[in-house]
């Protein structure tokens, strides 16, 4: 119930030091519109548990700043172009390496193996950051290394996310050279495996890039839902078997989504 001033007049808490509450309510409106696409003022007020006039006033403020717009045909509200101006300033200020670093370190600490962050550059998977596990065997520095897309877990994640035409262009240019006897060098076999990667959300390699080295990787998405990188865990084949390590793949997928969330990705 609204408070009353000394004259007995109802006071709107939004106008009496309720700025934080107003901001919170405005954000609630944006979340509702982002979720539903559009909504009427009555529906918004009911979901928020506020009076219709309060919702209308907040919507009016958002409309005046072009954050929200009203559909003239149905009178419902939806997100406006002003929100795009705000959102467009975010990606350029986000550093994938910076945002991913704490997650990489957490994975390395939890699974005791080497964790790498890779992106697609010049037809190769380039490792741009690394967190080392505590094992004395995990000492190779992969940062800056160019690794073949078809023979690494990160590379297969990045390949699987590409349009068919772009993938064909890259593979035609670099080929499918054998790194080990276990490297997949047949295009059809690789394409079938990439379908599995897209379906399952992760890629596993067993000694395809280097004898004695196994790895698993998952994608990282940006705010558009586009794959912009991959995070992988690798370790010696004699002790590291991703598919038979309880919880590892799910844990890595959760980590990938955590990094993606930091880059603006929202899973729908």
Legacy VTK file of the C-alpha trace (Angstrom):
# vtk DataFile Version 3.0
C-alpha trace
ASCII
DATASET POLYDATA
POINTS 268 float
0.000 0.000 0.000
1.337 3.464 -0.870
2.649 5.663 1.948
0.994 9.027 2.721
2.676 12.382 3.183
1.812 14.924 5.908
-1.217 16.095 3.915
-2.589 12.578 3.696
-1.837 12.273 -0.002
-0.662 8.927 -1.328
3.017 8.941 -2.202
4.421 6.785 -4.971
7.487 4.953 -3.611
9.068 5.292 -7.069
9.097 9.054 -6.541
10.326 8.887 -2.928
13.846 7.576 -3.065
12.619 4.551 -4.937
15.109 4.967 -7.766
16.643 1.554 -7.215
13.196 -0.016 -7.209
12.341 1.805 -10.430
15.509 0.522 -12.076
14.749 -3.002 -10.915
11.218 -2.784 -12.271
12.419 -1.357 -15.588
14.816 -4.290 -15.919
11.959 -6.663 -15.143
10.007 -5.150 -18.027
12.945 -5.615 -20.396
13.319 -9.240 -19.301
9.611 -9.876 -19.883
9.751 -8.347 -23.369
12.962 -10.209 -24.203
11.338 -13.473 -23.152
7.899 -13.022 -24.721
8.682 -10.771 -27.675
5.830 -8.403 -26.868
3.325 -7.797 -24.077
0.543 -5.425 -23.109
0.743 -3.080 -20.158
-1.876 -5.058 -18.209
0.014 -8.318 -18.678
3.275 -6.676 -17.616
1.702 -5.084 -14.546
0.097 -8.366 -13.513
3.326 -10.359 -13.814
5.285 -7.728 -11.891
2.627 -7.366 -9.244
2.329 -3.595 -9.659
-0.477 -1.194 -10.500
-1.129 -0.703 -14.198
-0.298 3.004 -13.889
3.163 2.151 -12.506
3.889 -0.193 -15.383
2.584 2.376 -17.856
4.813 5.110 -16.410
7.917 2.903 -16.571
7.094 1.851 -20.126
6.664 5.475 -21.096
10.131 6.287 -19.809
11.636 3.358 -21.715
9.763 4.363 -24.874
11.065 7.923 -24.641
14.608 6.548 -24.746
13.766 4.137 -27.582
14.660 1.167 -25.376
11.077 -0.035 -25.817
8.583 0.726 -28.570
4.842 0.322 -28.820
3.279 -1.599 -31.631
0.724 0.816 -33.104
-1.466 -1.979 -34.450
-1.980 -3.928 -31.235
-0.867 -1.475 -28.588
1.591 -3.987 -27.183
5.185 -3.203 -26.303
8.404 -4.761 -27.550
12.110 -4.044 -27.323
13.194 -1.052 -29.399
16.255 -0.202 -31.443
17.743 1.701 -28.527
18.572 -1.585 -26.864
20.603 -2.555 -29.920
22.717 0.568 -29.563
23.495 -0.408 -26.004
24.155 -4.042 -26.847
26.370 -3.242 -29.827
28.858 -1.494 -27.561
29.413 -4.586 -25.446
31.115 -7.186 -27.708
34.012 -4.950 -28.649
34.730 -4.344 -24.982
34.664 -7.984 -23.988
37.878 -9.947 -24.185
37.340 -13.661 -24.647
40.681 -14.426 -23.015
39.950 -12.168 -20.053
36.435 -13.489 -19.504
37.451 -17.141 -19.911
40.551 -17.082 -17.705
38.918 -17.851 -14.327
36.945 -20.712 -15.896
40.072 -22.209 -17.475
41.881 -22.116 -14.146
38.915 -23.719 -12.389
38.797 -26.548 -14.932
42.532 -27.190 -14.669
42.296 -27.290 -10.899
39.278 -29.588 -10.916
40.391 -32.105 -13.541
44.185 -31.833 -13.053
44.897 -31.616 -16.773
45.769 -28.947 -19.332
42.962 -26.623 -20.421
43.188 -24.576 -23.624
41.153 -21.789 -25.182
41.216 -21.772 -28.993
39.803 -19.625 -31.790
39.684 -19.976 -35.568
42.413 -18.010 -37.361
43.868 -18.420 -40.842
42.337 -21.867 -41.345
43.741 -23.243 -38.098
42.765 -23.508 -34.457
44.940 -21.069 -32.551
45.395 -21.545 -28.823
45.107 -18.120 -27.200
45.246 -19.074 -23.534
46.060 -22.042 -21.339
45.702 -23.170 -17.750
48.015 -25.917 -16.585
47.047 -28.867 -14.457
49.259 -29.723 -11.474
50.759 -32.811 -13.136
54.456 -32.618 -13.997
53.557 -34.184 -17.342
51.378 -31.210 -18.292
54.180 -28.789 -19.108
53.846 -28.005 -22.837
52.871 -24.424 -23.598
50.294 -24.456 -26.390
49.616 -20.707 -26.418
50.136 -19.329 -29.914
50.269 -22.772 -31.471
48.481 -23.349 -34.771
46.811 -26.744 -34.726
44.965 -28.513 -37.573
41.207 -28.277 -37.430
40.563 -31.852 -38.531
42.852 -33.513 -35.962
42.097 -31.646 -32.724
39.064 -31.497 -30.471
38.918 -27.694 -30.555
39.403 -27.719 -34.307
36.508 -30.112 -34.819
34.238 -27.944 -32.665
35.174 -24.915 -34.760
34.790 -26.824 -38.041
31.398 -28.207 -37.063
30.090 -24.682 -36.485
31.070 -23.388 -39.922
28.709 -23.125 -42.894
29.208 -26.040 -45.289
30.711 -23.807 -47.978
33.257 -22.242 -45.628
34.236 -25.621 -44.229
34.719 -26.971 -47.736
36.903 -24.014 -48.681
39.170 -24.479 -45.683
39.520 -28.230 -46.052
40.227 -27.897 -49.757
43.000 -25.437 -48.998
44.688 -27.205 -46.074
43.726 -30.801 -46.844
43.477 -33.611 -44.288
47.098 -34.546 -43.629
47.760 -37.423 -41.246
49.391 -36.346 -38.004
49.285 -39.849 -36.534
47.959 -43.233 -37.749
44.697 -42.338 -35.993
44.095 -39.025 -37.790
40.911 -38.996 -39.868
41.948 -38.294 -43.456
38.705 -39.245 -45.231
36.388 -36.334 -45.880
33.135 -38.299 -45.584
34.219 -39.835 -42.295
35.134 -36.405 -40.975
31.812 -34.890 -42.067
29.894 -37.649 -40.291
31.909 -37.021 -37.158
31.212 -33.290 -37.367
27.491 -34.051 -37.467
27.945 -35.909 -34.179
29.851 -32.934 -32.756
26.995 -30.576 -33.682
24.432 -32.933 -32.192
26.303 -33.804 -28.987
27.855 -30.425 -28.303
31.416 -31.689 -27.856
34.288 -33.291 -29.751
36.700 -35.969 -28.546
39.969 -37.022 -30.174
42.046 -40.047 -29.241
45.660 -39.606 -30.344
44.676 -37.992 -33.666
46.974 -34.984 -33.297
49.737 -36.520 -31.236
50.371 -40.102 -30.135
49.668 -40.444 -26.441
47.423 -37.355 -26.237
43.640 -37.355 -25.840
41.404 -34.295 -25.702
37.804 -33.119 -25.516
36.422 -29.680 -26.432
33.151 -27.753 -26.344
32.044 -24.560 -28.125
31.908 -21.015 -26.804
29.156 -18.754 -28.171
28.778 -14.998 -28.462
25.645 -12.897 -27.964
24.391 -13.865 -31.431
24.702 -17.576 -30.675
27.674 -17.876 -33.042
30.570 -20.143 -32.087
33.578 -17.893 -31.440
35.929 -20.314 -29.751
36.409 -23.640 -28.052
37.613 -24.710 -24.637
39.362 -28.058 -24.346
40.883 -30.380 -21.786
43.755 -32.616 -22.868
45.908 -35.174 -21.143
48.046 -38.291 -21.573
46.123 -41.160 -23.133
47.216 -43.591 -20.442
45.226 -41.701 -17.803
42.907 -39.298 -19.604
39.800 -40.848 -21.172
37.162 -38.089 -21.408
34.184 -40.269 -22.246
34.846 -42.578 -19.308
35.578 -39.895 -16.724
32.360 -39.371 -14.736
31.004 -35.849 -15.044
33.892 -34.495 -17.117
32.072 -33.809 -20.378
29.079 -32.280 -18.596
31.412 -30.202 -16.453
33.229 -28.952 -19.541
29.956 -28.137 -21.275
28.816 -26.173 -18.226
32.129 -24.298 -18.298
31.663 -23.523 -21.988
28.224 -22.113 -21.282
29.634 -20.097 -18.394
32.201 -18.460 -20.676
29.528 -17.982 -23.345
27.321 -16.248 -20.803
30.144 -13.843 -20.039
30.269 -13.074 -23.773
26.554 -12.238 -23.831
25.124 -15.596 -24.878
21.698 -16.540 -23.567
20.565 -20.086 -24.150
16.921 -20.214 -25.220
LINES 1 269
268 0 1 2 3 4 5 6 7 8 9 10 11 12 13 14 15 16 17 18 19 20 21 22 23 24 25 26 27 28 29 30 31 32 33 34 35 36 37 38 39 40 41 42 43 44 45 46 47 48 49 50 51 52 53 54 55 56 57 58 59 60 61 62 63 64 65 66 67 68 69 70 71 72 73 74 75 76 77 78 79 80 81 82 83 84 85 86 87 88 89 90 91 92 93 94 95 96 97 98 99 100 101 102 103 104 105 106 107 108 109 110 111 112 113 114 115 116 117 118 119 120 121 122 123 124 125 126 127 128 129 130 131 132 133 134 135 136 137 138 139 140 141 142 143 144 145 146 147 148 149 150 151 152 153 154 155 156 157 158 159 160 161 162 163 164 165 166 167 168 169 170 171 172 173 174 175 176 177 178 179 180 181 182 183 184 185 186 187 188 189 190 191 192 193 194 195 196 197 198 199 200 201 202 203 204 205 206 207 208 209 210 211 212 213 214 215 216 217 218 219 220 221 222 223 224 225 226 227 228 229 230 231 232 233 234 235 236 237 238 239 240 241 242 243 244 245 246 247 248 249 250 251 252 253 254 255 256 257 258 259 260 261 262 263 264 265 266 267
